[in-house]
Amino acid sequence: MDLLAALLLVVVTAAVVGGVVRVVVARQGEASRDATVRAAVDTVYALAGDKLGDQLAAGSRELDHTGRVISEQVAGMAGELSQVRDLVAALQRERADQQGRLEAQLEEAARRSADLADVTGSLRQALASPQARGQWGERMADDVLARAGFVEGVNFRKRRATDAGTIPDFTFLLPDGDQLHMDVKFPASAYLRYLEAEADTDREQHRRQFVRDVRDRVNELTGRDYADPRTTPGYLLLFIPNEAVYSFLHEQDPDVLDHALDRRVVLCSPSTLFAVLAVVRQAIDHFRLERASDEILECLGGFTRQWEKFSDQLDKVGRQLDQSQRSFADLAGTRRNQLQRAVDAVVDLRERKGLDELGGGTGGGAGPAAGVPHLHEVRGA
């Protein structure tokens, strides 16, 4: 920009000088016109040369500075471009790895989806049979019972006839001979048809049919004498061995729980059955603890009675020992002294009558009472 301004300045100066020259030439004669023109041209060249030289020098310096700045910026940009190139290469490698893993995961997901579809189809085909559903329900119940710590033959029995002749699927053994019955058969045909239906009208029809089937099943169990208050807590369990079916039932028929409880039927899914069994197990353990506590209290009562009898006999023996001690003291004291005086009288009589010779004594060093022992010697012997 400075160089362009200098050139413009030279052109303007030349134009001005040319105008001046023309004016001067017009006023002067032709004789001096050439000299004047040459002087003017020299002046213009001198002025323009000096100005142009200064401007060229300044422009050269500016170009050098600009070149250095551009070189530095180009070098920085080259480094940044190298980093960007490395980053892009790393991103491409990472994207390739992620794409490979994603493809592998998608293939695995597709394979598992296919396996799940096969299993679901097989399960749906198997559950289409009421007998198969019953066996599957019993297997699910067995798994829940095993996790709850229940042992067959100890905590429950399977398919044992009741006094009324009915055969529940499971019978839980409660204290005092009570029993809690559970049935695992549930109506799922309408639910499976609901899942397979495509039209909304068909789905609604199967939904209503499923709700009716469940209520009919509850009513059917009520008439089987499973909740006899004489031998049971007054309730029975209906096990629905699928959480999805259990949730679907409560979503579509929120009043089914009250309907079942009014008929003393408790609906259970695998998770809620575990909670019910935990309560039953705790109640049984509490009863056993209470019964053991009663037995311990009874044993303590018997021990107390025996201790009282022992204390009475001990006091009696003590009194008898005291009486014996007093009798012995009387015998060793007063009675012995009285008897000793009698013995002393006998000895004195023998000494006075000379009965020692009559007693067969030899008299060799023996006193007149040598044949009659002292009482303490008799007691010592």
C-alpha positions, 0 to 999 in steps of 0.5 A: 500500500505504501509503494502504491501511494508513492507511485501515485505521489510521483505521478501527481508531482510529475503532472503538477511540474508538467503544468508548471513547465507549460505555464513557464514555457508559455511565458518564456521564449522558445530559447529557454524552453529546453533548458527549463524543461530539462531542469524541471525533469531533473527536479522531478526525477530527483524528488521522485527518486528520493521518495521512491527509494525511501518507500521501496526501502520501507516496503522491503523492510515490511515485506521482510517482516511480513515474510518472517511472520508468515513463515512462523505462522506457516511453521505453526500451522504445519505443526498443528496440521501434523497433530491434526493428521495424527489425531485423525489417524488415531480416530480412524483406527479407533473408529475401525476398532469400534466398528469391528466390536460393534459388528461383533456385538450386533452379530452376537445380539442377532444370534441371541435374539434368534436363540431367544425367539427359538426358546420363546417359540418352544416355550409358547408351544409347550405352554399351549398345553395345560398339562405342560403349564402345570408341570412348568408351574410346579418346577418354578414353585420348586425353585422358589421353595428351594431358595426359601430353604423349604425341604420336601417331606419336612416343610411341605408335601406335594400332591397329597390328598386332603380329608375332603378328597381333593389333591392340592399341588403343594401342602405346607406343614404348619404347627399344631397339625395345620396346613396351607395349600397351594395350587399352581395351575393358572389359565394362560391360553387367552394370554398367549392368544392375546400376545399373538393377536394382531388386530386390536379387536382380537386383543381386546377379546382375548384380554377380557377372556383372560380376566374371566378365566382367572376369576373362574379359576379363583371361584373353582379353588374356593369350592375345593375345601382348601381353606377349611378353617379346622385344618388350615389358616383359612386361606389358600395360595394360587401361584402364577409362575410368571411375573409378566402374566402376574403384572398383566393381570393386575394392570388389566383387572385391578380388582382381581386381588380383592375378588380373590381375597374375598374368597380367601385366595391369595394370588402369588407370583414368584417374588411374592411367593418368596415373601409369603414363604418367608413369613410362613417360615418365620411363623413356624420358627417363632412357634417352635421357639415359643414351644421350646420356651414353654418346655424350658419353663416347664423344666424350670418349674420341675426343677423348682419343685424338686429344689423345694423338696430337696431343701425340705429334706435337707432341712429335715436331715439337718434337724435330725443331725442336730438332734443326734448331735445333742443326743450324742453329747448327752450320751458322751457327757451326762450318761458317761459321767453317771456310768463312770460313777457306777463303775468307780463304785464297783471298783471301790467295792472290789478294793474294799472286799479284796475281790481282785484275788477272787477275780484270778489276779496274780497280784504281781504288780497289779493294783486291786482294781486292775481287773476292772477297766476304766470307762474311757478305755472301754469307749476307746476299745 
